[in-house]
Amino acid sequence: MKAVVMAGGEGTRLRPLTSMRPKPMVPVVNQPVMEHILGLVKHHGISEVVATLAFMPQVIEDYFGDGDEWGMDISYAIEETPLGTAGSVKNAAEALTETFLVISGDALTDIDLTEVIEFHKAKGAVVTIALKRVPDPLEFGVVITDDDGRIERFLEKPSWGQVFSDTINTGIYVMDPMVLDFIPEGQAFDFSSDLFPLLMAEGHPLYGCVVDGYWADVGSLEGYREVHEDILDGKAMIYIPGARTKDDVWVGPGATIDPTAEISPKAVIGANTTIRAGAKIGPYSVIGDNCLVGYDAQTEHSIVWNDSFVGKWSRVSGAVLCRSVDIRAGARVEQGAVIGDESVVGHGAAVGNDVQVYPFKRIDAGALVNSSLIWESRGVRSLFGPDGIAGLVSIDITPDLGLRVAQAFGSLLPARSHVVVSRDSSAAARMVKRAVAAGLNFTGCHVRDLRVASPAVTRFTTRDMRVNGGIHICIADGDPQSIEIHFYDAEGIDLSTGQEKKVERLYFRGEFRRAFFDQVGSIMYPPRAIEYYTTGLTTAIDDASASRRRYTAVVDMGLSPASFVLPTVAAQWGVDLIGLRAYVDSEQTPVDTESRADVLKRVARSVDMFQADVGVLMDSTAERITLVTPAGRILDHDTALHALVWLWANSGLSRKDGVGIAVPVTASTAVERIAGEAGHFVRRTGTSRRALSAAALDPAIGFAGSRRGGFVYPHFLAGYDAVMSFGMLLTLLDRHGMDLDDVVAALPEFFLQETSVFCPFDRKGVVMRSMAAVSRTSEVDVIEGVRIPHDDGWVLVLPHATEAQVAVYAEGDSAERAAELLERYVAEVRETIANG
């Protein structure tokens, strides 16, 4: 049997460890990860290996050659363009004529490969996947099997709401060569997302073999350090070069250790390394080959690569020093720091916690370094959250971040692409937008600058100008200290998760397309963007309207760019508009100290004072609305959603706009009751704005609404727009000849409750698996989270994407039943978190 070792990984999250080498060549206990994998393969009787290479292939080829030094026959298949996991193996198809093993060259393991091979033969499978149980499967591919081991479902890197199994795909496969016929030539094609579903659809047997043993994807700096501790603790049967002493110290050949040096247990001293008098090598220290640790120097819980120098009196604690690093006398390198290849930390300098120093840098003597020399986001698993890229102004979100993330986004687009860019009126957004424009120009993209505009105008312009994307920068609603950067695709909707990941990979890698002197992008200012948007908005409203009575409306525009549009269109619609906070000061950041409750009370008082037909509060981005009835009742977002669903479903507009209604999985079943009575279907989606917008792109969907005041009318724009929502509200009320109090009175009762439970991140997977186990006895819904039906209601358990919380939603046929269901499942979640 031959083995295919996939060794094309770049290891972007491991930088600066991978700045000078591909991920498989990162050393673990003084040997590259791939060398450990080759040793495992050979241990199980396989000596013929094909290595698939992509990133910096010459580094791997130069190190391993033809494999003769390892008693193996190693050949190479190099990707000229990215081919994905399955595509890279297809690239080596000529050498694979019999059953073969596939194994990752950058994940550390001691799994019994012979057991997996024998399992494959016994089951008569075309593919067998080695599966491993882990407590936190969030970053891995989850595999669900039946009792016989036959695979039923794949989930590639699921969200917390999709963790229904704790068996993950280790990337170790046994395959029959016939599967190569299903992989297209020269195209990007992946195992889990492309090949395996295709094979299952064709009826071929795929099995999962759950194995014991150690397996770790060395995918982060923290994980890199943990792998070393696991090996030294004996949790992994991984070869450590050198002679082992009775005190669990490994000493390489040619090493010199002064008798006065203190070497703690669970330490590794590499070949030809010198440890001077008085030095202290603490536990979990791994010192590479050809290193020197000076007089009275100290290391603990640290990894020092080959050819490095740790000067006298210096201290390295919980850090990683890459190849040929020079730590001068008296310097300190603290917990979590990483020093890149051939860098110098000067005499008496201090490198603080979690600081990353990229290769070839020099830190002056006595310097105190508390931030990375080449700036990179630290301690963050991803850039994007539920609201785009968000963070504190000038702390998390800086011009540097804006520049680099725009370079990443621009590098994904074709050269000479056009991107619409806008901002709100804040000075912080203006600062970041200028950096964003520069970053796009750097990659050869042209910027269409709308200056100050609402997200809806930006989305509309992006879609109708047929450009390649859009970016909007704004202060977070209700938090002037935070800023958000939103990215839109060519349809004007938020980027998909896959597109966000591509931006992140380029951002963290820092490898952007460059535009040379005659290719630099330009900045242009579309002169009539708001006029075009206003015309489109008016046309959409006119198309939906039947007749038009004259309405009086109180609208608090929230100091948002809606004030550029609403007074004009309201006059065209024949609306007597009483505008509150209806201005934008482009020279001053709006800082509103009033609470939302106080603002709504003022809107309600104004409705009463002017005997208005409706009151509306718009958020600061002019995307979401809160409604006030003529009687002065402030509608909660659920009631507002039900009211708009009722108005739209009974309006007759579905004959031309689609018959479906899209709402998030957390919405009340009152939506189904309202829609069903009017002959419409309801499609449940995820809770994100992107999920609703994507659903609204389907021609079958005529209306979509969130539980936060955001509404989508796809015949105009597949995104939230407060001005459009206001116009359609009046239009629908007019079609029915009703006021908002009448509509609310016609709505069915609903009893929906929710709460949040504190849950550490490493327990979220346990919670999801426990809830998913209910699927054995009932039909659960797993669109997002686990939604469990009951005869008289339902419960949804949904882990928060970025916080240590699990949300529990419960709806019953009475308030008491809803409270009972909520209490029951909150108790189950807490019990699972505590005892799992």
N, C-alpha and C positions, 0 to 999 in steps of 0.2 A: 504493500500500500504506500501511496505517496501522500505527503502533507503539503497543503497550500498555506503558507504563512502570510497573512495580509499585513503588510508593513508600509502602507502608504499614508499613515496618519501624520498630521502636522502638529497636533497638540497645542492648539492656540491658547487653551486655558492654563497650560503649564508654563507659558512664557513668564520670565526670561529663561527658564530651563531649556526650552526648545528654540531659542533664538538662533542657535548655531547648529542645530541637529534635528532630525525628525524624531517624533515621539518614541518609536521603538528603540532608539539609541540612547534614551535617558537611562543613566545607570541606577540600578537598585542593588544595594550592598556590593558596589564596585564592579558590577557587570551590567551591560545593557539589558533591558527587559527582553529584547528579542533573543539574546543569548540564553537567558533562562528558559525561554519557550523552546528553543532548539534542543536544549538539554532534556526537557520533558518529552518532546517528540521522540528523541533518540532512545530515551529510557523505555519507551513503549514499543520499541522495535522498528521504528520508521527512520530510515536513513536518507531517503530521497525527498528533497524539499524543493518546492517552487515558491519563491518569495515574490509577491506582487508589490511593486514599488510605485510611488508617485512623487512625493515631496522629498527633495534632496536625495535622490536615489544613489548618487555616487558615494555618499557617506556610508550607506549600508553595504554597497558592493565593495568598497575599499576595505571595510572591516572584516567581512566574512569571506570574500573571495569565492572560490569554488567549493568551500566547505571542507577542504582536505584537512585543515588543522583540527577540525572537530570530528573527523572520521565520517563526514557526511558528503552527499552529493547535492550541492545547492546551485540551482539555476534561477534566473530572474525574468519576470515579465513586467515591463515598465509601461505605465499609462502615459500617453502623450497628452490626453485630455482627461478630466475627471470622469470615471466610469461607474462610480458607486461600488458597493461591496460585491454584488453579483457580477457586475460588469468587469471588475478587476479579475475575478476568477475566470470569466469567459475569455479574457485576454490571454489566459494561460491554457486554453482548452487543448492545444495540440499535445501537451504533456500529460493530459488526464484522460486516459482510456479505460481505467478501471476505477472501482470504488475508491474514494479518496477522502482524506480528512481536511477540514478547513479550520484554522485557528488564528486568532488575532495575535499579531506580534507586539502589541503594546498593552495587553492586559495580563497581569501576573496571576498564575494559577499553578496548583499541583493536582488538579483533577485527574482521576484515573481514566485516561483515554481508552485503555483497553476495555473497560466496562462499557463505555459508550459505543465502541465498535461492535462488541458482542451483542449489545442490546439492539443495534441496528440490524444485525444479521438475523437475530431471533424474530424480530417483528416483520421482516421483509419490507422495510420502509424504503422509500426513495430518498427521504431526508430524515435524519435524526438530529435533533438539537439537544445539546447538553444544557440542562436547566439547573439553576441554582436558587435556593430560597434566600431572600435578603429582607431585612426589616424595612428598608426605604428604597422602593423600586422606581422612584420618580424619574431618575435620569437614565433609565434603562428600558429595554423592550420587554414588556410583560407578555407572557405566553400562558394561555389557558388551555388545559387538556382535560380529557375525560378520564375515568378511572383506569382505563387500559393504557393511558399514555398518549392516545391519539390527539393531535392538536385540533382545537376547536376555533381558536381566535388569537389574533395578534393585536397588541397595542404598542405602537412604537413611541417610546418616551412619553408616557401618558401624563395628564395633569392629575392633581390629587383627586379630582372628581372621577377618575377613570381607573383607579388602582383597585382592581377586583381580584387580583391574585398576587402572591408573593414569589412566584417562580418567574425568574427573568431569563432572558436569552443571553447566554454567555458569549455568543459569537463562535462557539465551537460546534461544528457540524460534521456529520458523516453523510456523504452524498454518493448516489449512483451517477455515473457520467451522463445518463440520459437527460438529467435536469439541465444540462448545458444547452440542449436544443431549445429550451424555452427562453433563453437569455439572448436578446438581440445583439448583433455585432456593433461595436463602436458607439454604443449609447449608454448613457447613465442609467443604471438599473440596480436596485437594491434587493437584498434578500428578503427582509421582513415586510417591506411595503409593496414590493413588486412581484418577486419570484414566488414566494411562499403562498400568497393569496391566489396567484395564477395556478399553481400546482393543485391547491385545494379545490379550486373551482373546476379543474379538470378531473377531480376524483382520485388523485394520487395520494397514497398514504404518507402523511407526515407525522412523526412521533417526537415526543419530548421525553428525554431520559433525565430524571431528577437525580443529581449526583451530590455526594458529599465532597469535602475537600475545600481548599481555599481558592477564592477567585476575587480579584479586585481590578477594576478599571482605574488605572493610574491616570485619572483625568483632571485632577486639581492639585494645587500646591499642598493643601491640607491633606488630601488623600495620599500624596507622595510621601509625606512624613509618616502618616499612619501605617503605610505598607511596611516601612522599615521597622516600626515598633512591633507590628504583627510578626514579622520574620524573627526578630530577636526574642520575642516572647514564645516562640515555638508554635505559633498558630498556623504557620505556613511551612510546608516542607520544601524550602527553597535553598539551593546550594549557596553557601557562603564561602568564598575563597579564603584560604589560610588554615593554619592549624588551630584547633580549638583547645583551650585550656580548661581545667576543671572549674574555673570561675566564669565560664561562658564568655570568654574573650577570644576573638579570632585574630590571629597574627599572621600576616602575609610573609612570604619568604623575603629575606634581606632587610626586614624591619629592625630598627635599633631603638630600644627603649631604655632610658636612663633609670638606674635602680631607684632613684628618689622620686620618679614620676608615679602618680597614682592613677591606676587604670581600674575603673569600676566594672562590675559585671555587665554583660550585655553591651559590649562595645566591639568594634571592628577596627583593626589597624591594617592598612593596606601594605602591599609589597614595597620594600625599599623606602619606607617612611621612617622619619626620625622624630622621636619624642624626647625633648630636652629635660634637664633636671627641673624638678618642682612643678612640672606641668600636671594638670589634672584632666584626665579624659573621663567625663561623667557618663552615666548610663545612657543608653540609646545614642551613643556617638558612633558615627561611621566615618572613618578617615580614609581617604582614597590612597592610591599608589603614589609614590614619589612626593609625598608631602613633608612638610616640616612644621612641627608645633613647638614654639619657642619656650624659653625659660619662664616658669610660673604662669604660662598661659592656661586658659580653661575652656573646655568645650563640654556641653551637655545637650542631649536631645537634638543634636545637630548633625547635618550631613555635609561632609567636605569632600569635594571631588578631587580627581587626580591633579598633581602638580601645583597644589596650592600651598600658601605660606600663612601661618598664623603666628604673628610676632609675639615677643615676650610681653608679659603682663596683660595681654589682650584677653577678651572674653567673648565667646560665641555661644549664645544660648537660644536653643530652639530655632535655629536658622539653617539656611541652605547656602553653601558657597559653591558656585560652579567651578569649572575648570580654570586653573591658573589664576586664581584670585589671590590678591596680596593684602593681608590684614596687618597693618603696621603696629608697632609697639604701643600698648596702652589703649588701643581702639576697642570699641564695644559694638557688637552686632546683636540686636535684641530679637525677642520672640517673633516668629513669623516672617522675618526679613529674608530676602533672597538677593544675593549678589551675583550678577551675571558674569560670564566668562571674561577673563583678563581685565577685571576691574581692580582698582586700588582704593582701599580705605585708609586714609592718611593717619599719621601719628596722633593718638588721642582723640580721634573722631568718634562720633557715635551715630549709628544707624538705628532708628527707632523701630518700634513694633510695626510689622506688616509692610515695611517699606520695600519697594522693588527697585533695584538698581540694574539697569540693562547693561549689556556687554560693553567693554572698552571705556567705562567711565572712571573718572578719578575724583575722589572726595578729598578735599583739602584737609591738612592737619588741623585738628581742633574743631572741625565743622560738626554741627549738630543737624542731622538730616532726619526730618519727620515726615517727608512726603517723597514720593518716587521721583527719581531724576528724569526719567521719561514717564510722563503722567499716564496713569492707567487706573481705571476704576478698581478699587480694592474691596474684597469681601462681598462682591456682588455676583450672584449666579447669572443674572441677565440684565440687560439695559432696560428692556421694555417691561412695563407693568400694565395694569388695567387701563391706565390713562396715558398711554404712550410712554415717553421717557419723562419722568417727573422727579423733582427734588428741590432742595433749598437753593435759592438764588445765590450764586457766587460761592457756594460750597459744593453742592452736588452738581448743579448745572452751571457751567462756566463757559466763556467764549471758546476755550480750548475744546471742551466736549462738543459744543455746537459745530465747530469747524470739522472735527474728526468724524462725527456721526454723519454730517452732510457729505464728507468725502466718501464714507462707506456707502451711503445711499446712492450717491452719484456714480460710484464705481459699479453698482449693480445695473445701472441703466445704460443703454447704448450711447456711444459717444455722440455729442452734439444734441443730446436730449434737451427738452424744455421742461422746467419744473416751476409750478406756481408756488410762490412763497408769500406768506402774510403773517401778521402779528396783531395783538391787541394794542391798546394805547399805552401800556406800561413801558417805562424806560428799560427795565430788565429784558422784556421781550424784544425791544428794539436792539439792545446790545447783542443778544444771542442771534437775532435774525441776520445782522450784518455778518457775523461769523459764519452762519449757515450759507449765506449767499457766496461768501468767499470760498467755502469748502466745495460748493457745487461748481463754481467757476474753475477751481483747481483741477477738477476731473473732466473739464471740457463741456460741462452742462450749462445751458443758458437759463437764466433766472427771469421769470415773469413776476415782478414785484408788485403786489397789490397794496403795499404799505399796510395801513390799518384796515382790517376787514374781519368779518365774522367767519367762523369755520364753514358755515353753509355757503357763503359766497365763494370761499376758496374751493370747496368741493365742487360746486356748480361750474366754476371756471375751469377747474382741472378736467372735469368730464367733457364739457362742451367745447373747449379749445383743442381737444384731442392731444393733450400733452402727455408726458410720460409719468407724471406724479405730482404730488403737492405736499407742502409742509406748512403747518401753522404753529406759531409759538404764542403762548398765552399764560397769564397768571392763573393759577388754579382757582376755581370758583370757591369763594369763602376763605381763601388762605393766601393773602398777598405776599407771604414769604416764600411761597413755592411757585415753581414755573413748570410748564408742560410743553413738550415738543411732540406734535402729532404728525404722522406720516400717512399720506393717502396714495393709493394706486391710481392707475389711469381711469378707473371707474369713479374715482372720488370717494372711495370708502377706505376705512382703516386697513393697513397692511395685514395680510394673513399671518398666522403664527410662523409659517414656513419662511415668509419673506422677512419677518422680524429677525428670525434666527440667522438668515444670510447677512443682514446688516450687522448683527452682533459679531458674527465671525470675522467679517472684514474689519470691523472697528477694533476688536481686540488684537487681531493680527497686525493691524497698522500698515497693510499693504494696499495702497490706493492707486487707481489709475491716475497718471499724470498727463496734464495738457501742456505742451510746450508752447513757445512764444506765439505761434500763429494758430494755436488750438484753444487758448484760454476762452472760457465761456463769457458771454456778455450779460448785462443786466438791462432789462427793458421794463417799461411801465405801461401795461395795458390801459388805455385811456378810458374805456367805457365798461369796465368789468361790472361795476355795481348797476349800471344802466341795463346791461344784458340780463343780469340776475333779476332785476326788478321786472323787466319785461316777461321773462320766463315765469316768474312767480305769479304775476297778474294773469297771464295766459292760463296757467294751471288752475288758478282759482276760478276764473271765468268759465273754463271748460266744465268745472264741477258744479257751478252754481245753477240754480233754477231761476229764481227771482231774487231781488235784493231789497229787503226792508232796511231802513236806516237804523243802525245800531249806535248806542253810546257805550264806549268801553274805556275802562281805566286800565292802563298798561304801565307797570313799572319795568322800565327797560334795563335796569340793573347796571347803568353806566356802560352798557355794552355797545358794540357796533350796530346793533339793531336800530339805533337812533339815526343811522345813515339812510335807512330804507323804510322803516315802518310809517313815519309821518306821511311820506309820499304815497305809498300804496294804500294806506288807510283812507286818504282823501279820494283816491281813485275808486275805492270800494264803497264810498259813501258812508264811512264810519266817523262819528264824532269822537275823536280820540282825546282823552285826558292823559297826557304823558307825564310820568313820574321818573325822575332821574334819567331824563331823555337826552343825554349829551355825552360826548367823549372828548376829553382833553388830551390831545396827542402829546402834550408837553409835560404832563404830570401823571404819575401813577395813581390810579384811583385807590384810595384806602378807605374802606367803608367800615366804620366801627359799630354800626347797627346790627343787631341780631336778625336773623331771617324771620323769626317770629314777630319782631317789632315791625319789620317792613311789611309783612303780610297783614298785620293789624291795620297799618296805614292804608293799604290797598282796600281792605274791607270797609274802613271808614269812608274812603273816597267813593266807593261804589254806592254806599248809602247816601252820601252827600249829594252826588250827582244823579241819583236814581239810575245808575248805569245798568246795562243788560248783562255785563260780565266784567270780572276783574281778572287780570293776568299779571303774574310776576315772572319775568324772564331771568335766567341766570346770567352771570357775567360774561359767558361766551355766546349768548343768544342761541343756545341749543335746546334747553329744557324750559318747561313752563310749569307753574303752579296756578290752579284755577280757584276763583272766588265766584260764588253764585250771586244772582241778584239779591237774594236774602241775606247776603253777607257770610255765607258758610264757606269756610276754607276747606277745599277738598284734599283729602290725603291722596297720595299718588295712585293707590290701588283703585279708589273710587273714580278718580279722573280717568284712569285707563278703561275701566268698565263703561264709563259714560261715553267716551269716544268710540269704543268698540260698538256700543249700542247705536250711536248716531251713524257711524259708517255702515254697519251691517244692515241697517234698515233704510238706507238712503237710496238704494238702487244704483249706486255708482259702480258696484261690482260687475255690472254687465260689461263694462269696458275696461275696468281697472284690475280685474282678477277677483277670484272668489275666496281667496284664502286670507287668514289673519295670522300673523306671527307674533308670538309673545314668549317671554323667557320661561324656563321650566319652573321658576319660582312663583309665577302668577297663579291667582285663584282659578279654580274650575268654573267660577262664575263666567269666565270668558267663553268656555265651551257651551254653557247654557244659553248665553246671549246669542252667540254665533249660530248655534244649532237651531234655535227657534227661527232665525232669519235665513236658514238654508246655507250657511257657510261652514267651512272646515277651519280648524285651528292647527297651526304647526308650532310645536314647541321648539325653542332654540336654547343655546347657551345664554348666559347672563351678560355677556359682553356686548358693547355697542357694535363691534365688528360682526358678531353672530347675527344680530337683528338686521344689519345692513346687508349682509350676504344673503340672508333669507329673502329680503325685499327685492333682490335682483331677479328672483324667479318671477316670470310673468304671471304665475298663478297667485301670487301674493299681492293683495291690493292695499293692505294696511299692516303696519307693525307698530307695536308700542312696548315701552319698557315700564318698569315699576319705579322709575326715577324722574318721570315727567318728560321723557324723550319720546317723540312720536315720528313715524316715518310714513310719508305718502309717496310711494315709488313712482307714481305718474309724473312727479316733479323731480324728486331727488331721493336716492337711497341712503339717507342720513338724517340725523336730527336737525331740525330747523325750527326755532321758536316762532319766527315770523310766519312761516308756512302753517305751523300748528295753529296759530291764532287765526289766520285767514280761513283755514278749513273748519275750525270750530264755528265761526260765524256762518259760513256757508252751510254747514250741516244743520245748525240750529234753524237757519232760514228755510231749508228744504222741508223740515219737519213742522215749522211754525210753532216751535216750543221754546221755552227758556230752559236754562241749565238746571234750575230747581225741579222742573217737571221731569227732565231726563233722569236726574238722580232718584227721584221718587219712583220711577219705573224700573229701577235696577233690582235684581235679585239680591237677597241677603247673602253675605259670605262671612266666614269666620276663619280668618287666617292669622296665625301667630308665628313669631320667630324669635330666636335668641341665639347667642353665640357662646361657645364653650371653649375655654382655653385648652389648647392642644399643642404640645411640642411638635416640631416638624417631623421628628423621627417616629412619631406615633400616628401620623395621619394615615399612612398606608395600612396600619393595623385597623384603624377605624373603618376605612373603606372596605377592607376585606371582610370585616365582621358584618358590615351592613349588606355587602353583596351576597353574603351567604344566605340571606333571606330569599334570594332568587331560586333556591331549591324548592321553596314552597309557594311562591307567588310571582306574578309577572312584574318585575321591577323595571323601571325606566332608567337608563344609564346615559342619557344625553349629556348630562353634567351632574356629577354627584350620583347618589343613589336615591331614586324617588320610589317609595314603597306605597303601593295602593292599599287602601282598606275599604270595606263595604261602605263606610260612612265618612270617608275622607282619605287623606294621604299624608305622607311624611317625606321630606327631602333632607338628606344629610349631605352637606356640601362643604368641603374644606376650603378655607380662604387661600387664594393663590399666593399671597405675599406675607401674610401675617400668621402668627401662631394661634389660629382659631379654626374652629369648625362651626359652621352655621347649621342650625336645625330649624326647619320650617314645618309647620303642621296646620292642616286645614281639616275641619270637621263640620258636621251638619248642625252643630251648635257651638257656642263659645266654650261651654263646659267640655264638650268632646275634643275640641281643638286643644284646649289646655291639658286635657288628659293625655292625648297623643304626644304633645310636646314634652310633657313631664316624663313620660315613659321612655321616649327615645333619647332625651337629654341624659337620663339616668344610664341608659345602655351605652351611650357614647362615653360618659365619664367612667363607667365600669371598664369599658374596653381600653381606654387610655391608661387607667390605673393598673389593670391586670393583664390586658391583651390576650 
